[in-house]
Amino acid sequence: MKRRLPAEWEDQDGVLLAWPHPETDWHPHMEVVEPVFVEIATAISRFERVVIAAPEPQPVKNRLSRAGATMERISIRRVSTNDTWSRDFGPVTVIEDGRPVLVDFGFNGWGLKFPADLDNRVTRRLHAQGAFGATPLETCGLILEGGSIESDGGGTILTTAECLPGPNRNPHLERKELEAALAERLGAERFLWLRHGYLAGDDTDSHIDTLARLAPGDTILHVTCDDAQDEHFPALKAMEEELRSFRTPRGEPYRLLPLPWPAARYDEDDGRLPATYANFLVINEAVLVPTYRDRRDETALETVARAFPARVIIGIDCLPLILQHGSLHCVTMQLPRGVLP
């Protein structure tokens, strides 16, 4: 049985979100962060369906209805969560013999950093409630977050050497063994491992979706730093050189599109926050791009548009999201065509 991990830009049924609530780390920021989730869900509902995991569905329904969301495309499921990063605990969907299969990898709070007992069960609970219809669910003991991998839909996986092989995720596996496991579960045929690149304030051990993203036409969008005094400058320069050395399955260089570097943002304790334009979400007919009330927001939108010229580019103010060290792609997980009933 041949498996394939579809690219994010392929046809989708919808997107999974987990709603912020007072029992999450968003508790002190609910006033500013919930409107961001409302904006994301409302924007997605223009183009496709939205599945929302929330401990109390009715208040979420009320908020979205008042915001003008397309409610017939929104399903809110009563599911408890530790947090809101559905990219990392939501299902990874593969296509096997032309049909979708949900793979529920283990989630351990980004290498045992944060509580994850509820989040690790979200996919199974949604499946048990019928949220994914008859789509088969496969539970896997391998620790893997969706934000750690990028697929071109043709067998190539782009990832970082810092994350999946780390001592708090899969310490029992050498890289070759990890590649074999991903080949079995995802149908991966070749791997591009980035050894360089990081974002200060990132809790994920360098998830690829904060640094470099695959796009159609053998394109990679990647963050760049043009400030030689910035702490990121050496690592991101080294990452760019590494990306230049990568080759497509045909042996050609990738088309590289550099994303701009937003101004540094800090939390109340002067800790650097991981603002990145690479954390965009591709949906049917559109791309949602995080913005940060920064002078380079417009350049970021224009750059993403070059990679996805046939799609509507929609900026979403994600400055509140980085208060908990994530952004737009991190709080969403696409559900490919055929997953939803």
C-alpha positions as CSV (number, residue, x, y, z in Angstrom):
1,M,0.0,0.0,0.0
2,K,1.6,3.3,-1.2
3,R,1.4,6.2,1.2
4,R,1.9,9.9,0.5
5,L,1.9,13.0,2.8
6,P,0.1,15.6,0.8
7,A,1.5,19.1,0.5
8,E,-0.4,21.8,2.4
9,W,-1.5,23.5,-0.8
10,E,-3.4,20.5,-2.0
11,D,-7.3,20.4,-1.7
12,Q,-8.6,20.5,1.8
13,D,-11.9,19.8,3.6
14,G,-11.1,22.1,6.4
15,V,-8.8,23.2,9.3
16,L,-8.7,22.1,12.9
17,L,-8.4,24.7,15.7
18,A,-8.3,24.3,19.5
19,W,-10.0,27.3,21.2
20,P,-8.2,29.3,24.0
21,H,-9.8,29.1,27.4
22,P,-9.0,30.2,31.0
23,E,-7.4,26.8,31.9
24,T,-4.7,27.3,29.2
25,D,-1.6,29.4,29.4
26,W,-3.7,32.1,27.6
27,H,-5.5,32.9,30.9
28,P,-3.8,36.3,31.4
29,H,-4.2,37.2,27.7
30,M,-7.7,36.0,26.8
31,E,-8.9,39.5,26.0
32,V,-6.3,40.0,23.3
33,V,-5.9,36.4,22.0
34,E,-9.5,35.3,21.5
35,P,-10.2,37.9,18.8
36,V,-7.2,36.5,16.9
37,F,-8.8,33.0,16.9
38,V,-12.1,34.6,15.9
39,E,-10.4,36.3,12.9
40,I,-8.6,33.1,11.9
41,A,-11.8,30.9,12.0
42,T,-13.9,33.5,10.3
43,A,-11.4,33.9,7.4
44,I,-11.1,30.1,7.0
45,S,-14.9,29.7,6.9
46,R,-15.0,31.9,3.8
47,F,-13.2,29.1,1.9
48,E,-13.7,25.8,3.7
49,R,-14.8,24.1,6.9
50,V,-13.5,24.7,10.4
51,V,-13.5,22.0,13.2
52,I,-13.0,23.5,16.6
53,A,-12.1,21.7,19.9
54,A,-13.4,23.6,22.8
55,P,-14.4,22.7,26.4
56,E,-17.5,25.0,26.2
57,P,-18.8,25.2,22.6
58,Q,-21.7,27.7,23.0
59,P,-19.6,30.8,23.9
60,V,-17.4,30.1,20.9
61,K,-20.4,29.7,18.6
62,N,-21.7,33.0,19.9
63,R,-18.4,34.8,19.3
64,L,-18.1,33.5,15.8
65,S,-21.7,34.2,14.9
66,R,-21.4,37.8,16.0
67,A,-18.2,38.1,14.0
68,G,-19.9,37.1,10.8
69,A,-18.3,33.7,10.3
70,T,-19.9,31.3,7.9
71,M,-21.5,29.2,10.6
72,E,-22.7,26.4,8.4
73,R,-19.1,25.6,7.7
74,I,-18.1,25.5,11.4
75,S,-18.3,22.5,13.7
76,I,-17.5,23.0,17.4
77,R,-16.8,19.8,19.4
78,R,-16.7,19.6,23.2
79,V,-13.2,18.5,23.9
80,S,-10.9,19.4,26.7
81,T,-7.4,20.7,25.9
82,N,-4.2,21.8,27.7
83,D,-3.5,24.4,25.1
84,T,-4.2,25.6,21.6
85,W,-1.4,24.4,19.3
86,S,-3.3,22.0,17.1
87,R,-0.6,21.9,14.5
88,D,1.4,19.8,16.9
89,F,-1.2,17.5,18.5
90,G,-3.7,17.3,15.6
91,P,-3.8,14.5,13.1
92,V,-1.3,14.2,10.3
93,T,-3.2,13.0,7.3
94,V,-1.6,10.7,4.7
95,I,-3.2,9.5,1.5
96,E,-3.1,5.7,1.1
97,D,-4.5,4.1,-2.0
98,G,-6.2,7.3,-2.9
99,R,-8.0,7.7,0.5
100,P,-7.1,9.7,3.6
101,V,-5.8,8.0,6.8
102,L,-5.3,10.0,10.0
103,V,-2.0,9.3,11.8
104,D,-2.1,10.3,15.5
105,F,1.5,10.6,16.5
106,G,2.5,10.9,20.2
107,F,2.6,14.4,21.6
108,N,4.7,15.0,24.8
109,G,4.6,18.8,25.1
110,W,7.5,19.6,22.9
111,G,10.0,17.3,24.6
112,L,8.4,17.1,28.1
113,K,8.4,20.9,28.5
114,F,4.7,21.4,29.1
115,P,1.6,19.4,30.2
116,A,0.2,17.5,27.3
117,D,-2.1,14.7,28.7
118,L,-5.3,16.3,27.3
119,D,-3.8,17.5,24.0
120,N,-2.3,14.1,23.3
121,R,-5.9,12.7,23.3
122,V,-7.6,15.4,21.2
123,T,-7.4,13.5,17.9
124,R,-8.7,10.3,19.3
125,R,-11.6,12.1,21.1
126,L,-12.6,14.0,18.0
127,H,-12.5,10.8,16.0
128,A,-14.6,9.0,18.6
129,Q,-17.2,11.8,18.4
130,G,-17.4,11.3,14.6
131,A,-15.7,14.6,13.7
132,F,-13.8,12.9,11.0
133,G,-16.6,10.6,9.8
134,A,-15.4,7.2,8.7
135,T,-11.8,8.3,8.0
136,P,-9.6,5.6,9.6
137,L,-7.4,6.6,12.5
138,E,-3.9,5.1,13.1
139,T,-2.3,5.6,16.5
140,C,1.5,5.8,16.5
141,G,4.0,5.8,19.4
142,L,6.5,7.9,17.5
143,I,6.8,11.4,19.0
144,L,6.2,14.0,16.2
145,E,4.6,17.4,16.0
146,G,3.0,18.6,12.8
147,G,5.1,21.8,12.9
148,S,8.3,19.8,12.7
149,I,7.8,18.6,9.1
150,E,7.1,20.1,5.6
151,S,6.0,18.0,2.6
152,D,6.1,18.7,-1.1
153,G,3.5,16.0,-1.7
154,G,5.9,14.0,-3.7
155,G,7.9,12.2,-1.1
156,T,10.2,15.0,0.1
157,I,10.3,15.9,3.8
158,L,11.9,19.1,5.0
159,T,12.7,19.1,8.7
160,T,15.4,20.2,11.2
161,A,18.1,18.2,12.9
162,E,17.4,19.9,16.2
163,C,13.8,18.6,16.8
164,L,12.7,15.0,16.0
165,P,16.0,13.3,16.9
166,G,16.2,15.2,20.2
167,P,16.8,13.4,23.5
168,N,13.3,14.2,24.9
169,R,11.3,13.0,21.8
170,N,12.7,9.8,20.2
171,P,16.0,9.1,22.0
172,H,15.8,5.4,21.1
173,L,16.1,6.1,17.4
174,E,19.1,7.0,15.3
175,R,18.5,9.3,12.4
176,K,18.4,6.4,9.9
177,E,15.9,4.6,12.1
178,L,13.8,7.8,12.3
179,E,13.8,8.1,8.6
180,A,12.7,4.5,8.2
181,A,9.8,5.1,10.6
182,L,8.8,8.3,8.7
183,A,9.0,6.4,5.4
184,E,6.7,3.8,6.8
185,R,4.1,6.2,8.4
186,L,4.3,9.1,5.9
187,G,5.5,7.5,2.7
188,A,8.6,9.7,2.8
189,E,11.2,9.0,0.2
190,R,13.9,11.6,0.8
191,F,14.8,14.0,3.6
192,L,16.2,17.5,3.7
193,W,17.6,18.0,7.2
194,L,18.4,21.6,8.2
195,R,21.2,21.8,10.7
196,H,21.1,25.6,11.1
197,G,18.5,28.2,12.1
198,Y,16.6,29.0,15.2
199,L,14.3,31.6,16.8
200,A,14.9,33.0,20.3
201,G,11.9,32.3,22.4
202,D,10.9,29.2,20.5
203,D,9.9,26.3,22.7
204,T,9.7,23.8,19.9
205,D,13.4,23.1,19.3
206,S,13.4,24.7,15.9
207,H,10.2,23.6,14.2
208,I,10.6,23.9,10.4
209,D,7.4,25.9,10.1
210,T,9.0,28.8,11.9
211,L,12.0,28.8,9.6
212,A,11.5,27.5,6.0
213,R,8.4,26.4,4.1
214,L,7.9,24.4,0.9
215,A,5.7,25.9,-1.8
216,P,4.7,24.9,-5.3
217,G,7.2,24.9,-8.2
218,D,10.2,23.7,-6.1
219,T,10.1,26.8,-4.0
220,I,11.2,27.4,-0.4
221,L,10.2,30.5,1.5
222,H,12.6,31.1,4.4
223,V,13.3,33.7,7.1
224,T,16.3,35.9,6.8
225,C,17.9,38.4,9.1
226,D,19.5,41.5,7.6
227,D,20.8,42.9,11.0
228,A,24.4,41.9,11.6
229,Q,24.0,42.9,15.2
230,D,21.0,40.6,15.8
231,E,21.7,37.3,17.6
232,H,20.0,35.4,14.8
233,F,22.2,36.7,12.0
234,P,25.0,34.0,11.9
235,A,22.6,31.0,12.2
236,L,20.1,32.3,9.6
237,K,22.9,33.1,7.2
238,A,24.2,29.6,7.7
239,M,20.7,28.3,7.1
240,E,20.4,30.2,3.9
241,E,23.6,28.7,2.6
242,E,22.3,25.2,3.6
243,L,19.1,25.8,1.7
244,R,21.1,26.8,-1.4
245,S,22.9,23.5,-1.3
246,F,19.6,21.5,-1.3
247,R,18.5,19.9,-4.5
248,T,15.1,19.0,-5.9
249,P,14.3,15.4,-6.8
250,R,15.5,16.3,-10.3
251,G,18.8,17.5,-9.0
252,E,18.2,21.2,-9.5
253,P,18.5,24.1,-6.9
254,Y,15.3,25.2,-5.2
255,R,13.8,28.6,-5.9
256,L,14.4,30.5,-2.7
257,L,12.2,33.4,-1.6
258,P,13.5,35.3,1.5
259,L,11.0,36.5,4.0
260,P,11.7,39.8,5.8
261,W,12.8,40.1,9.4
262,P,10.3,41.8,11.7
263,A,11.5,44.1,14.5
264,A,12.4,42.4,17.7
265,R,9.5,41.9,20.1
266,Y,9.8,41.2,23.9
267,D,7.6,39.9,26.7
268,E,7.2,41.6,30.1
269,D,10.3,40.0,31.3
270,D,12.4,41.2,28.3
271,G,12.4,37.7,26.8
272,R,12.6,37.7,23.0
273,L,9.4,36.6,21.3
274,P,9.5,34.4,18.1
275,A,7.9,36.5,15.5
276,T,8.2,34.8,12.1
277,Y,6.5,35.4,8.7
278,A,7.2,31.7,7.8
279,N,4.3,30.6,10.0
280,F,1.6,31.1,7.3
281,L,-1.3,28.7,6.6
282,V,-2.3,27.6,3.1
283,I,-6.0,26.9,2.5
284,N,-8.2,26.5,-0.5
285,E,-7.9,29.6,-2.6
286,A,-6.1,31.6,0.1
287,V,-3.1,31.9,2.3
288,L,-3.4,33.4,5.8
289,V,-0.2,35.2,6.7
290,P,0.8,36.4,10.2
291,T,1.5,40.1,10.6
292,Y,3.0,41.9,13.6
293,R,2.1,45.5,13.3
294,D,5.5,45.9,11.7
295,R,6.7,48.0,8.8
296,R,7.7,44.8,7.0
297,D,4.3,43.2,7.1
298,E,3.5,44.3,3.6
299,T,6.7,42.9,2.2
300,A,6.0,39.6,3.8
301,L,2.5,39.5,2.2
302,E,4.0,40.3,-1.2
303,T,6.6,37.6,-0.8
304,V,4.1,35.0,0.1
305,A,2.0,36.1,-2.9
306,R,4.9,35.4,-5.2
307,A,4.8,31.8,-4.1
308,F,1.1,31.4,-4.3
309,P,0.0,33.8,-7.1
310,A,-3.4,32.2,-7.7
311,R,-4.5,32.6,-4.0
312,V,-5.9,35.4,-2.0
313,I,-3.4,36.6,0.5
314,I,-4.9,37.6,3.9
315,G,-2.9,39.2,6.7
316,I,-3.9,38.2,10.3
317,D,-2.6,40.3,13.2
318,C,-0.8,37.6,15.2
319,L,1.1,39.9,17.6
320,P,-1.0,38.4,20.5
321,L,-0.2,34.8,19.5
322,I,3.6,35.3,20.0
323,L,3.0,36.1,23.7
324,Q,2.8,32.3,24.1
325,H,5.7,31.7,21.6
326,G,3.7,30.5,18.6
327,S,1.9,32.0,15.6
328,L,-0.7,31.3,13.0
329,H,0.4,28.0,11.5
330,C,1.0,26.7,15.0
331,V,-2.6,27.0,16.0
332,T,-4.0,25.3,12.9
333,M,-3.9,21.9,11.2
334,Q,-5.3,21.4,7.7
335,L,-7.6,18.4,7.0
336,P,-7.1,17.3,3.4
337,R,-9.9,16.5,1.0
338,G,-11.9,13.4,2.1
339,V,-11.3,13.6,5.8
340,L,-14.5,15.3,6.9
341,P,-18.0,13.7,6.6
